Amino acid sequence: MLGSDLDHDAIIERLRGATPLRFKPVGTSSVVLQMTLEGPVDAVFRPRSRDSARGYLAEIAAYRVARLLGLSNAPPSVFRRVTRRQFRERLDPDFADTLQELITWTVWDRDDTLPGAVTYWVPQMRGLGLEGWRATERFTYRLTQGVEIPPEDLPLHTDISNMLVFDYLVGNWDRFSPGSPQGTPDGRRLFLRGQERAFLHPLPVHLHERLRSGLTRTEKFSRSIVDRLLRMRPGLLRSELRDTPDGPLLTERQLADLLDRREALLSYVTSLVENYGEEAVVCLP
């Protein structure tokens, strides 16, 4: 996993089983908490909430799609429940006065447990200056045909191309909010984090246009991504997006939307190949 000495499976095991020691609110527009865990791995806990009833499921589903695409820079995300006792007793004391508000805004089950997505907390990240579409334009011009990518910039530009593909595929229209996206301390790699708004159905026309305009900012793609998209059949997706104890990660309509976007994405790549040739288009690692 990029940003950790552990691989994805080792991180997932700890996210699912390590004892929570502290919850600290870190969200500004939604209920999100830093979750300190026993051991070497910490997490972000995004619970089921009144303002985002399925956001935590979208976060988990997006990670599973990223894993199908072979994206090592997507922090693992798993389903987990927190008990009301854990939440009360281990809330950061500095936020004790917000306890009742947090409980009011979260949606608890009758057994006094709170379901949510537990996502790996990448310990060291920095802003990359990608906030907003105008800033992104400065980074994507090298992803157009006829423009060379210097070897030292290839890892970051590959990540940006993959991000635009991934966001279109999962319908993540909110990538460029303040503070996102972020990358490694050296600024050479990008993390794919914060997909709670993905898989919106129905997706309004203006949001689809935002995603499409993002995708068409790149005319160069990773061969690995294209190969995996070609293998991404309905049966494989259904298997990977299997149900959680809280129900399906995606509805049938959301899954159909995902498959439709996959077809549109491959059609776009095919049209570029017809114009410029495969070696020029499918040219990233």
GILINWO-V856114 format. One line per field, one symbol per residue. ss: DSSP state (H for helix, E for strand, L for the rest). phi: phi as a letter, one per 20 degrees, with the letter a starting at -180 (. if undefined). A space follows every 50 residues. Layout:
BEGIN
ss->???
phi->???
END
This chain:
BEGIN
ss->LLLLLLLHHHHHHHHHHLLEEEEEELLLLLLLEEEEELLLLLEEEEELEL LELLHHHHHHHHHHHHHHLLLLLELLEEEEEEEHHHHHHHELHHHHHHHH HHHHHELLLLLLEEEEEEEELLLLLEELLLLLHHHHHHHHHHHLLLLLLL HHHHHHHHHHHHHHHHHHHHLLLLLLLLLLLEELLLLLLELELLLLLLLL LLLLHHHHHHHHHHHLLLLLLEHHHHHHHHHLLHHHHHHHLLLELLELLL LHHHHHHHHHHHHHHHHHHHHHHHHHLHHHHLLEL
phi->.gnbeeegfffggfffdfffdbdcgcfddbeccfdfdfoeddbdddefcf ebfdfffffffffffgffemefeefgbcebddeffgfffdfggfdgfdgf ffffeedeefemddeaeddgeffcbbfdmefnffffgfeeffeefndedg gfefgfffffgffffffffemeedfdfgnbecbfgemdcceecndfefmf cfeggffffffffffffdcccfffffffffeeegffffffeffdgdoffc fffffffgffffffffffffffffednfffeeceg
END
